[in-house]
Every structure is written in structure tokens, then in C-alpha cells.
Amino acid sequence: MRIVAIVVVLAIVYYIYGRNGDKTSLQNRVAEAQAEAAKVMPAPQAAQPPPTNSLRAPMDRTRQVLDQVKQRNGKGEF
């Protein structure tokens, strides 16, 4: 009988707080947290445009670096 009474009391408490819980206050708290997080987070950086040919760009950069190494070595020794 005690268990039944405890379950009934818990059900009543859950029903009262579940139904009467201020849902807008939860939404307000979430909005405040998001606004606070936005203040802390840095501004998004502008996206760099992709290279004209995304498959060719790494090869071009590799060739550029190899040319720099050749110039630095003097006689072109690799």
C-alpha cells in the first residue's frame, strides 16, 4: 500500500510540474545561452575561394617549391 501511495504522489508531482512547468522560461534560457556563446565565439572568417582547378593546384604548388629548392642549391643539384 505504501508503494502505491508513493507512486501516486510521484505521479501527481510529475503531472503538476510537467504540465505547469514554464516552457517559455526554458526557451528564454536557451536563447540567453546562445547569445552569450555568440559573444564569446570569434567571428567567422571569410572563406577563401577555391583554386580554379582544385586537382591541379597541389601539383602547381609542388612544382613551385621544387623550383625554389633548385634555385637555393645553386647549380641545380637536387
N, C-alpha and C positions, 0 to 999 in steps of 0.2 A: 504494500500500500504506500509505503514511503517513496518507493521508486516511482510509482505512478504520480504521486504528488509533485515530486521533483521534476519529472518530465513535463507535467502540466505547467508548472511555474516557469520552467525554462522556455516552453513554447509561448507562453504569454509574454514574457520579457522579450523574446526574439520577435514576436509579432509587433509589439509596441515599438521597439527600437528599429525594426526593419521597415515598418510602414511609415513611421513618423520621422525617420532619420532625414535630416535636411540634405537632400541630394544636391541642391544648388550650392551648398557650402562646400561640398566635395569638389564640385566643378570649379568653384572660385579658388579653392586651394591649389588645384592642379594648374589653373591659369596663372596664379601668382608664382608658382614654382617654375613654370615655363618662362615667364617674364624675367624672373631672377636668373635663370640659367642663360637666357639670351644676353643679359648684361655681362655675364662672366665669360661667355664664349667669344673668341675673336671673330671678327667679320670674315665672311667667306672671301677667299682670294679669287680674282678673276681667272677664269680658265684660259689656259694657253691654247691657241689654235693648233690643231694637229698639223703635222707636216703635210706638204702637198701630196706626197706619196709615202704612206706610212711603212711600206715594205722596203723602200729604197733608202729612207733616212738613216737607219743604223749602218748601212754599208757606206754611205757617204761620210758619216762621222768616222768610221773606221779608217777610211782612206785618208781623211784629213789628219787624223792622229798619226798614221804611218808616215805621211809626208813630213810632219813636224819632227818625228824621230829621225828621219833621214837627214833633214837639214841640221839637226843638232849633232849628228855623228860626223859631219864634215864631208868625207869622201863618199858618202852614201853607203858605208858599210852597215850592214844590218845586223 
